[in-house]
Amino acid sequence: MYILANNAAISPSDRAFNYGDGVFTTMHVVGRQVRLLDYHLRRVNHDAQALGIALNCVELATAINQFVAGHGSEQYVLKVHVCAGEGGRGYARDPKKPSLVRFSVHDYPVHYANVKQRGAKLICADTRLAIQPALAGIKHMNRLEQVLIKQEVINRDADDALVFDTNNHVIEASAGNVFFHNGVHWCTPELGGCGVNGVVRQYLLDAANKAEKPIEQGSYTIEDIASAHALVITNALMGVMPVTIIHLGDAGQLSFNGTDGQWLDSLLLKKYQEENANFT
């Protein structure tokens, strides 16, 4: 593993550039502290191993902490890209070339605060996710499906989209996971065939288990969403985002109470408070 300088040029033989051969994680930094850092490291390590990419998580954690400590106290987004290295033309990797790690800094999407206050408005994406169990759950660098979905979101003036697989099962949002309350307990789609296992999703599953209120993981359709009492979408930047409306096109719309996701929000807030207490 080799951690590149921030201004390092991307080689024409970079495997992430050529084939999307890599993984990444998107971090929310506040006050020189990465929220959910332990889950980010666990996720990127799992995903790299799943693709056979060498990664030293101890060195990576040290590099992230050093970068954040020297970057300033403002709120921002830090992306960590892990590439399978450089290689010649062709799909086979060069075993002599190390994996490459890059950091990139981006503005925090401040509009999330307004969306959270009023509740997100979703569409049902026409673009379906292909089923590929070997890549399911991994945040890999092949994101063309999400590019197409985001175009739909923009063209239809929505905040996000409910995304389905090719069997019409609910999977996720365009850049986050989905949770809904069915009147008995919270549920989230299983990710055995596609989708990204987000860090907030992983944390909420763990925290709910510890609270002895486990979240059900299963296979769901739009009919399950239509009968839900509450719906939220989650990721590392938006946290727990309430959904108030899903537009169904000619079929009308679904409406939800935007305040019923407060329990999940409180679980995540507790994690942030614990991190703040442990931060020195």
HUMOWO-V670074 format. One record per backbone hydrogen bond with DSSP energy under -1.0 kcal/mol. NH is the residue of the N-H (numbers start at 1). CO is the residue of the C=O. If there is no record, write none. Layout:
nh->NH co->CO
nh->NH co->CO
//
This chain:
nh->2 co->99
nh->4 co->101
nh->8 co->5
nh->14 co->11
nh->15 co->85
nh->18 co->14
nh->19 co->15
nh->20 co->16
nh->21 co->15
nh->22 co->20
nh->23 co->82
nh->24 co->139
nh->25 co->80
nh->27 co->78
nh->29 co->76
nh->30 co->33
nh->31 co->73
nh->35 co->28
nh->37 co->34
nh->40 co->36
nh->41 co->37
nh->42 co->38
nh->43 co->39
nh->44 co->40
nh->45 co->41
nh->46 co->42
nh->47 co->43
nh->48 co->44
nh->49 co->45
nh->50 co->46
nh->51 co->47
nh->52 co->49
nh->53 co->48
nh->60 co->56
nh->61 co->57
nh->62 co->58
nh->63 co->59
nh->64 co->60
nh->65 co->61
nh->66 co->62
nh->67 co->63
nh->68 co->64
nh->69 co->65
nh->70 co->66
nh->71 co->68
nh->76 co->29
nh->77 co->106
nh->78 co->27
nh->79 co->104
nh->80 co->25
nh->81 co->102
nh->82 co->23
nh->83 co->100
nh->84 co->21
nh->87 co->13
nh->97 co->94
nh->100 co->83
nh->101 co->2
nh->102 co->81
nh->104 co->79
nh->106 co->77
nh->110 co->108
nh->112 co->109
nh->113 co->110
nh->115 co->111
nh->116 co->112
nh->117 co->113
nh->118 co->114
nh->119 co->115
nh->120 co->242
nh->122 co->245
nh->123 co->160
nh->125 co->162
nh->129 co->164
nh->132 co->193
nh->135 co->132
nh->137 co->195
nh->138 co->135
nh->140 co->138
nh->141 co->22
nh->143 co->141
nh->147 co->143
nh->148 co->144
nh->149 co->145
nh->150 co->146
nh->151 co->147
nh->152 co->148
nh->153 co->149
nh->154 co->150
nh->155 co->151
nh->156 co->152
nh->157 co->154
nh->158 co->153
nh->159 co->121
nh->160 co->121
nh->162 co->123
nh->163 co->172
nh->165 co->169
nh->166 co->129
nh->168 co->165
nh->170 co->220
nh->171 co->163
nh->172 co->163
nh->173 co->176
nh->177 co->234
nh->179 co->232
nh->180 co->187
nh->181 co->230
nh->182 co->185
nh->187 co->180
nh->188 co->216
nh->190 co->218
nh->197 co->137
nh->198 co->196
nh->202 co->198
nh->203 co->199
nh->204 co->200
nh->205 co->201
nh->206 co->202
nh->207 co->203
nh->208 co->204
nh->209 co->205
nh->210 co->206
nh->211 co->207
nh->212 co->209
nh->213 co->208
nh->216 co->186
nh->218 co->188
nh->225 co->221
nh->226 co->222
nh->227 co->223
nh->228 co->225
nh->229 co->181
nh->232 co->179
nh->233 co->241
nh->234 co->177
nh->235 co->239
nh->239 co->235
nh->241 co->233
nh->243 co->231
nh->244 co->120
nh->245 co->120
nh->246 co->254
nh->247 co->122
nh->248 co->252
nh->251 co->248
nh->252 co->249
nh->254 co->246
nh->256 co->244
nh->257 co->229
nh->260 co->257
nh->262 co->259
nh->265 co->261
nh->266 co->262
nh->267 co->263
nh->268 co->264
nh->269 co->265
nh->270 co->266
nh->271 co->267
nh->272 co->268
nh->273 co->269
nh->274 co->270
nh->275 co->271
nh->276 co->272
nh->277 co->273
nh->278 co->274
//
